[in-house]
Amino acid sequence: MNISVELTLTPIQDNYEPAIINFIKKMRESGLTVKENPLSTQVYGDYDEVMGLLNKEIKNAFEAIDRGLMYVKIVKSDRSEYAADF
């Protein structure tokens, strides 16, 4: 089963950029399909692979910050090829 996940890591601290950059780099290194925009990062792939990666890397990201939020949306389908046609 394939899924699409949208993630936004929001560290609640002054020096927030290193944690976000490191998290995005870990997503890129995964070998899964990853897309980025200024507001979020999307990861696409097999449910078990994506969730295994997120379980590990969200924990690592939280351990690297004092306080923070992780917004997550999951869709049961691979939407990586979506393009607006309007």
N, C-alpha and C positions, 0 to 999 in steps of 0.2 A: 504494500500500500504506500503510495507516494503522498507527501504532504508539502505544504508551503508554510513557512513560518516567518512572520515579521517581528523584528526585535528592536527595542530601543533601550539602551543602557543609559541611565541617568545618575551618575554619581552626585551626591549632595555634599560637595566639598569644593574648595577653591581650585585645587590642582586636579581638575577632572579629565583633561584631555588624554594623558598617558593611559589611563584605564580603558577608555573608549577605543583608542588606537590599538592597544594590545588585544582587546576582545575581537575587533574586526580582523586583525591579522590572523588570529587563531581560526576564525571562520574561513578566511581565504585559504589557509594551509590545509584545510580538511579534505580537499578534493571534491567536495559537494559544489553544486551550483550556488553561487553567492552573488547577490546584487546589492548595491549600495546607493543611497541617495542622502541628501543632507539631514533627513529626519529619521531614517531607520535603515536597518540592514535586513535583507531577506535571504533565507536559506531554503533550498529546495532539495528533495530527495526522498529516499526510502525512510519510512517512519522510524524504524529502529536505529538506523545510522544517524539521522538528524537528532533524534531525542537523546541518543547516547552522547553525541557531541555536545549538545546543549546542557545536559546534566553536568558534564565535566567542566565545561568552560564558563557556565554561569556561576558555578561554585568558585572557580578560580577568580573570576571577575569580582565577586562579592568579597572574597578573602583579601583582595588587593585594595579595597576602598573602605573608608570608615562607615559611610552610610550611602545608600543608593536605592534606586528603583530599577526594575527590569519589566518593561511592558512587552507582552508576548501575545501574538495572535496566531492561531493555527487553522489552516484550511485543509480539508481532506481532499486534496488534488494537487497536482503539480501545475502551478500557474506561471512558471518561469518564462513561458513563451507568449504570455499575454501582451497584447498591444491594443491600445484604444483605437477604435476605427470610426471615430466620430469627429 
